[in-house]
Amino acid sequence: MAGYIEDRWLKKRPNKETGKRERTTLWGKCTRYRAKGIPGVRDRSFETVADAKAWLAETQTDSRRGDFVDPHDGEITVRDYVEKHWWPAQIHPAQTLESMEYRIWGQVLPHIGDLALRDVGVAELRKWSADVQREVGSGTAYTAWVYLKAIMQAAVEDKRLFRNPCKGNSTIKPPKKPERRARSWTQGRVHAVRAELPDRYQITADLGVGCGLRQGEAFAFPPMIFGATSSTLSGRFCGTSRSSTSVHRRAARSATYR
């Protein structure tokens, strides 16, 4: 199996006359034991041979499985990793990239950009979450959290981090996703909006509220389907399964198409 431990204070072979290993020029000047020889893995030094053996055995196993992560690769700052590695690889529509850039450079990098990737832990994320939620709205804070988690996950997949610190930590309270539940207008608001519309377009308010038509459908609606005495619309025009839906007759009368 690849890998071995080097004693940098003593020569490998003993003196032929004394039978003892002689000191090297590094005696007392550096860390004594160095684990090395694993392909694709940087050498690492240790004070004791026991620590060197433990690290070597673990690293050999991780390397064989393809799970080894070199701590030195996590020394790059979050800002450098984002700007030099993560951001250039993003492929999205221009509008999406603009939104991402606003949140990452606005809410992520100003707070933790100068930290090394491996130094972003639970304490740093708790502080980041609290600071950002005090600065911006919940929607912006939540989106920034999503991008930060994606950045950290990419670092894991790039083998710069062993695990994503944004996942599996119950003490971190990330920004919550805001509820986007549709709320219907009050009757007073509907009447107020309708009253401010030109006569030509007042019927669109009735079609939207009464029939659920969207903007384009309302503008394309033909007023001639109303009869002289009719005040109802067939379900096929309203997009509903009901036989008819009431609409203000006066709205139809006020609609003038040129």
N, C-alpha and C positions, 0 to 999 in steps of 0.2 A: 504494500500500500504506500502511495506517495506521501512524503513528508517525514521530517526528522527534526531532532533538537540539537542545536549547536551550543557548546560551551565556549563562549568567547574569551574566557579568562585563562583557559588552559589549552595547551596544544593537544591535538588529537592523539598523537603517538607518544608513548613514554620514552624518556631518555634511555638509551641502550645501556649506559653504565649504571645509572641509579635506579632504573626501573620505574621512575616517577614521571608524571607529566609536568612539564615546565610551564611557567607562566608566559602568557603572551604580552604584547605591548599594550593591550587593552585592559590589563588587570586593574580593577578598581576604577576604571574610567567610564564605564558604560554599564547598561543593564546586562547581566551575565548570560542569561539563556535566551536563545532565539529559536522560535519554531519556524521552519521554512520548508520549501521543497514541494508544496502542494500547487499543482498547475492552476494558474488563474487567481491565486490567492496571495496577497501581500504577506511578507514576513512579519512576525510580531515578536516583540521582546518581553521577557518576564524576569522578575526578581528571583523566583524559586523554580526549581525543576518540576515540582508538583503542579504548579499553575501552568507551566508550559505543556506538560503531558496532558492535562485535562483539556486545555484549549485545542491541542493538536487532535486529540481523539474526537472531540465534538465537531471540529471543522472538517475533518476527513469524512465524517458521516454526512454532514450537511452538503459538502461538495459533491459527494457521490450521488446524493438525491437531487442536486441542483437547487438546494434551498439556502446556500451560503450567502450571507450578506456581510460585506466588509464594512465595519464601522467607519472607516476612513471615507467611504463614498458618501456618507451622510453628513460630512463636514461642510458641504456646500450650503450657502445661505438659501433661505426660501426665495429671496428675490432673484438671486442668480439662477436658481433652478427653474423658476417660472420664466424668466426672460430669455434664458439661453437654451432651455430644453423643452419645457412644457408648452409655453405659448406658441413657439414656431410650429408645433405639430398640430395645432388646433385647426380644424377645417369645418367652418360653419358659414351660414349666410352672413353677409356684411352687417345686417342689423343685429344679429345674435352676437357677433364678435364685438360690436360696439357696446352692447349691454354688458357682456362679460368683462371687457376692459374697464368699464366704469366701476364695476363692483370690486374687481380684483385689485386694481390700482387705487381704488378709493377706500375700501374697507378691510382688505386683507394685508397687503404689503406695508402700509403705514404702521401697522401694529406689530407684525411678526416677521417682516421682510428681512430684518438684519439678524435673525436667529438662524443657527444651523438647523438643517432638517431634523437631525437626530436630537436636537435640544427642544423641539416642539413636543411638549408632553401635556399631561392632564392639567397641571397648574396654569400653563401658558394658554391653553384653550379655554379654560374657565374664565380667565381674565379677559381674553379676546372677546368672548361671547358677551360678557357683561358690558364691556366698553362699547362695542358696536351697537348693542341694543339701546344704549343710552344716547347714541349719536344719531341713529337713523330709524326709520320706521320698520315695523316687523317684516314687511314684505321684502325690503331691500336687505335687511339683516339675514333673513332666511336664505335668500338667493346667494348672498356672499358665503354663507356656511356651506351650501351645496357645492360651490366652486372650490372652497378650501378643502372640503372632504375629497373632491375629485383630484385635486393637486396631490394630496398626500397618498391617495391610492395609486396614482401614477408613479410616485416615488417608490412605493412598495414593489410595483411591477417592474420598475427599472433597477431593482435590487439596491436601492439606496437606503431603504428602511426595511426592518424586519416585519413591522406591522403598522397598520394605519391608526394613529392616535385618536382619530375622530370617531372610531368605531369601538363599541363595547365598553365604554366608560360611563357608568351610571351617574357619576358625580358631575359630569359636564351637562349643563343645561343649555343646549343649542337653541338658537332662535326658532320659534314655532312657525309653521306654515300658516299664514293668515287664511281665515275662512273666506271663501268667495261664493257665498250663497246668494243667489239672485233674490232681490227684494222688489216686490211690486210697488209701483207708485201709489200714493194715496189719491183718493178721488179729487181732492182739492188741488193737488199738484197736476193731475191730468187736465183738469179744467183750466188751470192757469197757463200751462204750456199751450193748450189748444187755442186759448184766447189770443196769445201773442203771435200765432202763425197767420200768415196772409190767408184770405178766404180761400184762395186756390188750393192751399195745402192743409186746411183744417181737417179734411176728411182722412188724411193720413194718420192723424192721432186716433180717430175712431177705428180705423182698420187695424192699427197696431194694438190698441188696447182691447177692442172687442173681438177681433179675429185672430190676433197673434201674427199678423203679416210682418215680414221683415221689410227693411227700408226699400230695397229694390222692388219687392212685390207690391208694396203700397203705392209707389210712384207709377208702376205699370198697370195699376188697377183701372179697368174701363168703367166709367160712371154710367154708361148706357145700359148696364145690366139691371139697373133699378127701373122698375115700372113707374107709372104715374102715381100709383097708390101703394106701391110696395115699400115696406120698411124692413125687409129681411133679405139675407143673402144665403144662397145655397151653401151647404158644407163644402162642396167642391171648390168654391172660391176662397173659403176661409181655412182650408187645410185641416178641417176637423171632421170627426165621424158623426157629428150631430146633423140633423136634417136642416137646421137653419140657425143663424146667429143674428141677433138684432143689431142694427146699426142705425144711427140717427138719420132720419130721412132728411132733416134739414142740412146735414153735412153733405149729402149727395146733391141736394139742390144748389148748395153754395159752390160746389166744385165746377169750375169753368175751364175746359181744356181748349187751347187754341191750336 
